[in-house]
């Protein structure tokens, strides 16, 4: 782990200028990974192809053989089962990964997960309901949810933005390949019915803060869609602030050897058009434990420095 990368990331968090993106790996083992969920559904519904770890492809098969809402319900029910099992053992508690994320005390958390663990962790930390928004990526969501709130998220009233949907709103879930295509079209067209897909405070965070991806693999559909959008975002945004990107990737990803990991990092740097990229090859739970320790130490050090300055 590069110390410079850690220092850059921790400083941005302490300054409140970091936006985390949360993927399925953050919720493991409480919830299944995308690959596990895909294999379960493929076996249950006799998926005929070999790529049974591709959740978007398996869900597309269900949407075609049955209907799109059937595919969404199948995915939703499987995630809900995992959340219910966790709740039976730990009522109203969030898993430790989300507790550590809430402790970062940031104004915006963006998640591509469907569960409410992040909102639950923020509620427990601040003793107030979390502010949750679901991305309006098609017309029905605007009709049912209305427009976004306009007030700015702050650390004392943070926003959890569900980019790819939420369990409690099944029609919001992105699960099939068609869903991802429609989502990208909506992004390009600035949203249905003249309502932006991404509210202004999310777009500003993408352009002006350091970004931290946790719980993704390079082959994840969610990750690839986000990287594609970020590539376009960085080409058009005019912010003077340097773009910094930290990505936690699983150590057993396809890039196992050190030279392969360097190639992967070089690819991401070229793809996004930035050299300010830091890749951490470690599990989400180990990464967040180390991040929590370093952020706590940095905040304590800053508090001591401020106390000494006042004393002088």
C-alpha positions in Angstrom: 0.0 0.0 0.0 1.5 3.3 -1.1 1.8 5.7 1.8 1.3 8.7 -0.5 -2.0 7.2 -1.7 -3.1 6.8 1.9 -2.1 10.3 2.8 -4.0 11.7 -0.2 -7.1 9.8 0.6 -7.1 10.4 4.3 -6.5 14.2 3.9 -9.5 14.4 1.5 -11.7 12.6 4.0 -10.7 14.7 7.0 -11.3 17.8 4.8 -14.8 16.5 4.0 -13.9 16.5 0.3 -14.3 12.8 -0.6 -17.2 10.9 -2.2 -17.4 7.2 -1.6 -19.0 4.8 -4.2 -20.2 1.6 -2.6 -20.4 -1.7 -4.5 -21.7 -5.2 -3.6 -18.4 -6.2 -1.9 -19.0 -3.8 1.0 -22.0 -5.9 2.0 -20.3 -9.3 1.9 -20.9 -11.7 3.7 -24.2 -10.3 4.8 -25.4 -10.2 1.2 -24.4 -12.2 -1.9 -22.0 -10.9 -4.4 -23.2 -10.3 -7.9 -21.6 -13.5 -9.2 -23.2 -15.6 -6.4 -26.6 -14.1 -7.0 -26.3 -14.6 -10.7 -25.3 -18.3 -10.3 -28.3 -18.8 -7.9 -30.7 -17.3 -10.3 -29.2 -19.1 -13.3 -29.6 -22.5 -11.6 -33.1 -21.8 -10.4 -34.4 -20.6 -13.8 -32.3 -23.0 -16.1 -30.1 -20.3 -17.6 -28.8 -21.9 -20.8 -25.5 -20.0 -21.4 -22.1 -20.5 -19.8 -21.6 -17.0 -18.4 -23.8 -17.7 -15.3 -21.8 -15.3 -13.1 -22.9 -12.3 -15.2 -25.9 -10.9 -13.2 -26.9 -8.4 -15.8 -26.9 -11.1 -18.5 -28.8 -13.6 -16.3 -31.3 -10.9 -15.4 -31.7 -10.1 -19.0 -32.6 -13.7 -19.7 -35.3 -13.6 -17.0 -36.6 -10.3 -18.4 -36.9 -11.9 -21.8 -38.3 -15.3 -20.8 -40.7 -13.7 -18.3 -40.8 -9.9 -18.1 -38.6 -7.1 -16.8 -40.5 -6.7 -13.5 -40.2 -10.4 -12.9 -36.4 -10.1 -13.2 -36.4 -7.2 -10.8 -38.5 -9.0 -8.2 -36.3 -12.1 -8.4 -33.2 -10.0 -7.7 -34.9 -7.9 -5.0 -36.3 -11.0 -3.2 -32.8 -12.6 -3.0 -31.2 -9.4 -1.6 -34.1 -9.0 0.8 -33.6 -12.6 2.1 -30.0 -11.8 2.9 -30.9 -8.6 4.7 -33.6 -10.3 6.7 -31.2 -13.0 7.9 -28.8 -10.3 9.1 -31.7 -8.5 10.8 -32.7 -11.6 12.6 -29.3 -11.8 14.3 -28.6 -8.1 14.5 -31.9 -6.2 14.7 -31.7 -2.6 13.3 -27.9 -2.8 13.2 -25.7 -2.2 10.2 -22.7 -4.4 9.3 -19.3 -3.1 10.5 -18.2 -2.0 7.0 -21.1 0.5 6.9 -20.5 1.6 10.5 -16.9 2.5 9.5 -18.1 4.3 6.4 -20.6 6.3 8.4 -17.8 7.2 10.8 -16.0 9.0 7.9 -18.5 11.7 8.5 -18.9 12.7 4.8 -21.7 14.7 3.2 -22.5 12.3 0.3 -22.4 8.5 0.0 -23.2 7.1 -3.5 -24.2 3.4 -3.6 -25.0 1.0 -6.4 -26.4 -1.5 -3.9 -30.1 -1.9 -3.3 -30.0 -2.5 0.5 -30.5 0.1 3.3 -27.4 -0.8 5.4 -25.7 2.6 4.7 -28.8 4.6 5.7 -29.1 2.5 8.8 -25.5 3.1 9.8 -25.8 6.9 9.3 -29.1 6.9 11.4 -27.3 5.1 14.2 -24.4 7.5 14.2 -26.3 10.7 14.0 -29.4 9.5 15.9 -31.7 10.8 13.1 -33.2 9.3 10.0 -30.8 9.3 7.1 -31.5 11.4 4.0 -32.0 8.9 1.2 -32.5 9.6 -2.5 -33.1 7.2 -5.4 -31.8 8.0 -8.8 -34.6 9.1 -11.2 -33.5 7.3 -14.3 -36.9 6.8 -16.0 -40.2 8.5 -16.1 -42.1 6.3 -13.6 -39.6 7.2 -10.9 -40.2 10.9 -11.4 -43.9 10.4 -11.2 -43.7 8.3 -8.0 -40.9 10.0 -6.2 -41.1 13.6 -7.4 -38.2 15.9 -7.8 -35.0 15.8 -5.8 -34.6 18.0 -2.7 -32.5 21.0 -3.5 -30.8 21.7 -0.1 -27.1 20.8 0.0 -26.0 17.7 1.8 -23.7 18.3 4.8 -21.8 16.0 7.2 -24.4 16.6 9.9 -27.2 15.7 7.4 -25.5 13.4 4.8 -27.1 12.0 1.7 -27.2 8.4 0.7 -27.8 8.4 -3.0 -28.9 5.0 -4.5 -27.7 5.3 -8.0 -29.0 1.9 -9.2 -32.2 1.6 -7.1 -33.5 0.7 -3.7 -35.2 -2.5 -2.4 -38.3 -0.5 -1.3 -38.8 0.8 -4.8 -38.6 -2.2 -7.1 -39.1 -0.2 -10.3 -35.9 1.7 -9.5 -33.7 -1.3 -9.7 -31.1 -1.6 -12.5 -30.7 -5.3 -13.0 -30.7 -6.2 -16.8 -28.4 -5.2 -19.6 -31.3 -3.2 -21.1 -31.6 -1.3 -17.8 -27.9 -0.3 -17.9 -28.2 0.8 -21.5 -31.4 2.9 -20.7 -29.6 4.3 -17.7 -26.6 5.5 -19.8 -29.0 7.0 -22.4 -30.8 8.9 -19.7 -27.5 10.2 -18.4 -26.5 11.4 -21.9 -29.9 13.1 -22.4 -29.9 14.8 -19.0 -32.8 12.7 -17.8 -36.5 12.1 -18.6 -39.0 14.9 -18.5 -36.2 17.5 -18.2 -35.3 16.2 -14.7 -31.6 15.5 -14.4 -30.7 11.9 -13.7 -28.0 13.1 -11.3 -29.0 16.0 -9.0 -26.7 19.0 -9.1 -25.0 18.2 -5.8 -24.0 14.7 -7.0 -22.7 16.1 -10.3 -20.7 18.7 -8.3 -19.3 16.0 -6.1 -18.1 14.0 -9.1 -16.3 17.1 -10.4 -14.9 18.6 -7.2 -14.1 15.9 -4.7 -11.8 12.9 -4.5 -13.7 9.7 -5.4 -13.4 6.4 -3.5 -14.7 3.2 -5.0 -15.1 0.3 -2.5 -16.6 -3.2 -3.1 -16.2 -3.4 -6.9 -14.3 -5.7 -9.3 -13.0 -4.7 -12.7 -15.6 -7.0 -14.4 -18.6 -5.6 -12.5 -21.2 -4.1 -14.7 -21.8 -1.4 -12.1 -18.1 -0.5 -12.0 -17.8 -0.4 -15.8 -20.9 1.8 -16.2 -19.5 4.2 -13.6 -16.1 4.3 -15.1 -17.6 5.1 -18.5 -19.6 8.0 -17.1 -16.6 9.3 -15.1 -14.5 9.2 -18.3 -17.0 11.5 -20.0 -17.4 13.6 -16.8 -13.7 14.3 -16.6 -13.6 15.4 -20.3 -16.2 18.0 -19.9 -15.8 19.3 -16.3 -13.9 22.5 -15.9 -13.0 22.4 -12.2 -9.6 23.6 -11.2 -9.4 21.0 -8.5 -7.3 18.0 -9.3 -9.2 14.8 -9.9 -8.2 12.0 -7.5 -9.5 8.5 -7.6 -9.0 5.7 -5.1 -10.2 2.2 -5.9 -10.3 -0.8 -3.6 -10.3 -4.0 -5.6 -10.4 -7.6 -4.3 -7.0 -9.3 -4.0 -8.3 -12.3 -5.8 -9.4 -10.3 -8.8 -8.2 -11.6 -12.2 -5.0 -9.4 -11.9 -3.2 -11.4 -9.3 0.5 -10.9 -10.2 2.1 -7.5 -9.4 2.9 -6.8 -13.0 -0.7 -7.5 -14.0 -1.9 -5.1 -11.3 0.4 -2.4 -12.7 -1.1 -3.0 -16.1 -4.6 -2.7 -14.7 -3.7 0.6 -13.0 -2.1 1.9 -16.1 -5.2 1.0 -18.1 -7.5 2.8 -15.7 -5.3 5.9 -15.7 -5.4 6.0 -19.5 -9.1 5.2 -19.6 -10.1 8.0 -17.2 -7.5 10.5 -18.4 -5.9 11.0 -15.0 -2.7 9.9 -13.3 -4.1 10.7 -9.9 -5.3 7.2 -9.4 -4.6 4.9 -6.5 -5.5 1.2 -6.5 -5.6 -0.8 -3.3 -5.6 -4.6 -3.8 -7.2 -5.8 -0.6 -10.6 -6.9 0.7 -13.2 -4.3 1.5 -13.3 -5.2 5.2 -9.5 -5.0 5.6 -9.4 -1.7 3.6 -12.1 -0.1 5.7 -10.5 -1.2 9.0 -7.2 0.4 7.9 -8.9 3.5 6.6 -10.9 3.9 9.9 -7.6 3.7 11.9 -5.8 6.2 9.8 -8.7 8.7 9.6 -9.1 8.5 13.4 -5.4 9.1 14.0 -5.5 12.0 11.5 -8.4 13.7 13.2 -6.9 13.2 16.7 -3.7 14.7 15.4 -5.5 17.7 14.0 -7.4 18.2 17.2 -4.1 18.2 19.2 -2.6 20.7 16.8 -5.5 23.0 17.1 -5.4 22.8 20.9 -1.7 23.6 21.0 -2.3 26.6 18.6 -5.0 27.9 21.0 -2.7 27.4 24.0 0.1 29.4 22.3 
